[in-house]
Amino acid sequence: MNRTSARALAVARPVIQGLTVLNLIYLACLIVLLSASFLMNGWPERALGFDLVAKYPQASYGLRGIVMVGIAGAAIVHTVLRRLLAIVDTVRNGDPFILENVRRLDRIAWSVVALEVLRLIVAAIAAAVWEPGRIEAFSFAPWLSVLLLFVLSGVFAHGARMRADLEGTV
């Protein structure tokens, strides 16, 4: 392992833990916002300070829908961060090529797919409520990252098989 990799690995655990805390705070804020949207008279005008519903009659439903999608997204991100932390720990322990990491990478890849679907749902809500007929541009980067995660999972699977073969010959 080169020095850059070693430094990145040393920083990875506290960064992922910090991101996990921030994500949980974000999730809590979204839950409070969603709850307030049902309890507050004059939602969302009073919270925003201007009458959005006059121009966009479905705005309150659209905002609530986007917040619910955000809650789902935060939950998915939490699972990704937990799995990533577990992978980092196996790397730190010197034993990353295990079948559990293959499963973790597969689940992370599917989680990224789910996050991208949620992004498309938010774009559809926005298009329906605020900008009828306008759909957000498709982005290739998240889909490339999904492909990369599945390829990396395959690399880990191959490494785990090689490791098992090597242990069998010793």
CORKA-V651283 format. One line per field, one symbol per residue. psi: psi as a letter, one per 30 degrees, with the letter a starting at -180 (. if undefined). Layout:
psi->???
This chain:
psi->kleeeeeeeefeeeeeeeeeeeeeeeeeeeeeeeeefffkkgkgeeefgliefeejfgeeeeeeeeeeeeeeeeeeeeeeeeeeeeeeeeeefgifilfeeeeeeeeeeeeeeeeeeeeeeeeeeeeeeeikfkkkkkkfeeeeeeeeeeeeeeeeeeeeeeeeeeeff.
